Amino acid sequence: ILFYKRNCVNTTMASTVNSSLLVQSGSRNNQKDVGVLIDMDIEDIEVLFEKNESLDKKVDLLMIKKKENSKKISGLVGKGKVKRIGDHDDESPEEGNLRSLRDEEKFLVQRVQESTRNLMDHEKLLQDLEVEGGQNQNWHEQFENVMNYRAVHKKYKESKEMRLKAIRQKLRIEYGTVSGAGTG
């Protein structure tokens, strides 16, 4: 198959290269020089074919390894419970649920604080642009970005605060505890 591919490419390339080189040389009488150039190009093409073959073999090996890993993952998941980092074997389901709620609460608070910091960074950039160049085109573009980001941040913060409220209510009712961390 490789020999067939090379012959097809060689024939096709030779005719393409031949006609393009003849046009470049401006003469159809100079066939000897064209033949040398075609041979050089074909050797380069053959080297590339060999490199592609090598790469194809590596891809095949990687695909086999990927399938093996997928089978191992399926086997491990099928055998038992998949554990998250930080899961504790010795805690009761109630303790695990309490820990999970507190972790989610902490995560949500961090995300809202991060979003607030990003908004402040956008607003600072807007102020810096105004100091540097007044209310020019760049400032107006950044102003639009800040307005859009404010709206997105507001909706994001409201949705996360609703979830935080539900978590804190559940913690208070079921466990008698609330951490009360602020969202910023």
N, C-alpha and C positions, 0 to 999 in steps of 0.2 A: 504494500500500500504506500509506504514511504517512497519507494522508487517511482511508483506511478505519480504520486503527488509532485515529486521533484521534476519528473519529465514534463508534466503538464505545466508546472510553474516555469520550468526552464524554457519550454517552447513559447509560452505566453509572454514571459518576461523578455525573452530574446526578441520576439517580434515587436514588443512595446519599446524596449530599450533601443533596438535596432532603428526603428523609425524615428524615435525621438533624437537619437544621436546623429542620424543622418541629417535631420533638420538642423540640428545645432552646428554640424560641420559645414552645412551649406552645399554639400556635394554628395552625389550617389556613387561617385567613382572611388571614394576613399573607404572601401569595405574592410580592408585589412586592419586599420586602426579601430574601427567599430567592433570587430570581432574580439580584439584584445580587451577592450573595455567591457564587453558583454561577459567574457570569461571571468574577469575580475568581479563583476557584480554577482555572477552566479555563485562564485566561491563564497562571497559574503552571505548570500542567501542560504547556501548549504550550511554555513556555520550557524546562522539563525535557526534553521530547521533543527539542527542538533541540539541547540539550547532549548528550543521549544519542547523537544522530545524529553529532555531531562526534566524540565519543569512539569510536563504532563505526568511523568512518573512520580514526582514529588507530590503533586496534587492528588493523584490516586492513593498514595500512601496516607496522606492527611485525611482523605475521605474515609478510608478504612479505619483509621484511628478514631475519627469523630463518631463513626457508627459504634465502635467498641465502647467508647465513653458514654454514649447515649444509652446503650444496653446496661452498663454498670449503674448509671443514674437511675434508670427505671427499676432495676433490681433493688437498689438501696431504698428508693421511695416506697416500693411495694412491700419491703420487709417490715417497715415500722414507721413511727412518727418522725417527721423531719423536724430537727431542732433548729431554732434560731439562735444566733449568738446571744448569750446572756440568759438563756433558758436554764432553769434550775430543776434538777431531777427530784430534789427532796421537798419541793413546795407543793402545797395542796392546790387544787383547782381554784379555790377562792383566793389564795395568795397570788397565784399566777394571774388571775383576772385583775386583781388590785394592782399588781405590778404593771400589767399591760395598760391599764387605764392611766396610771401615772406616767408611764413612758410616752403614751400618745399625747397626754396633756403637755408634757415637757417639749415634745417635738413640735406641736402646734404653736406653742408660745415662741419657740425659737424661730419658726418659719415666719410668723407675723412680725417679729422683731427684725428679721432679715429683710423682709419686704419694706418695712418702715425705713430702715437704713438705706435701701436702694432708692426709695423715693427721695430721701434727703440728699443723696448723692446726685440725683438728676437735677434737683432744685439748685444745688451748689454749682453744678456745671452751668446752669442757666444764668446764675448770678455772675459767674466768671466770664461768660461770653458777653454779658452786657457791659461789664467793666472794660473788657478788651476792645470790643468793637461797637458798643452801643446796641441798639435794637436792629441789627442788620439781618440779612437772610438766614445766616446760621442761627441767630438768636430765635427768630420766628419758628424755624424748624424744631429747635430744641423746646421752645415754648409749647408747641403742639404735642411733642412727645411727653412733656411733663403733664400736660392736661390729660392726655390719654392714660398715662401711668397712674395719676391720682385717682381716676375713676376705677381703674382695674384694682388698684391697691385697696380702695374703699370697699369694693365688693368682696375682694379676697378676705380682707380683715373681718368684715361682717360675717361671712360664712364660717370662718375659723372660730370666731368668738361664739357663734351659735353652737358649734360642736363642743367648744370648751365649756360652755354653760351646761350642756347636756352631760358631759363627763363629770363635771364638778357636782352636779345634782345627784348623779348616780353614786359618786364617791360618798357624798354626804348621807344619802338615804341607806345605801347598802353597807357602807363601812364606817360611817360616822367620822370620816376625815375629808378634809379639803386642803390642798396645798395653797391655793389662792394666788398662784404666780400671775403677775400682770402680763399683758400682751404688748405693751408699748405703743 
